[in-house]
């Protein structure tokens, strides 16, 4: 019934978001490649980090956020992204330990 339709719609939304995150990651990587000759931009690195975070590429996202904060220590969104990655990585590690112990 309606619950099944809602679940399918949610799954489609997740697939769409993941597709958009993959495309966004490619676009940010291209923008960073182009701007390599110019000054690195913490906003581009933050965007790349968010695209990677949405794909659950936590370590790569963390690298992007860390690089952004090195360029501009006052760029708050990159600090938020760093914290979220560390939280996700910690949760992921705890789940691995739990699976191993179980």
Residue pairs with C-beta under 8 A, 6 or more apart in sequence:
17 54
18 54
18 55
21 51
21 52
21 54
21 55
22 51
22 55
24 47
24 50
24 51
24 54
25 48
25 51
25 52
25 55
28 44
28 45
28 47
28 48
28 51
29 48
31 41
31 44
32 40
32 41
32 44
32 45
32 48
35 41
35 44
40 67
40 71
41 71
42 67
42 68
42 69
42 71
42 72
42 75
42 78
43 68
43 75
45 64
45 65
45 67
45 68
45 71
45 78
46 64
46 65
46 68
46 75
46 77
46 78
46 81
48 64
49 61
49 62
49 63
49 64
49 65
49 68
49 78
49 81
49 85
50 61
50 81
52 58
52 60
52 61
52 64
53 61
53 81
53 84
53 85
53 88
56 88
58 85
58 88
58 89
58 92
59 85
59 89
61 81
61 85
62 82
62 85
62 86
62 89
64 81
65 78
65 79
65 81
65 82
65 85
66 82
68 75
68 78
68 81
69 75
69 78
69 79
69 82
72 78
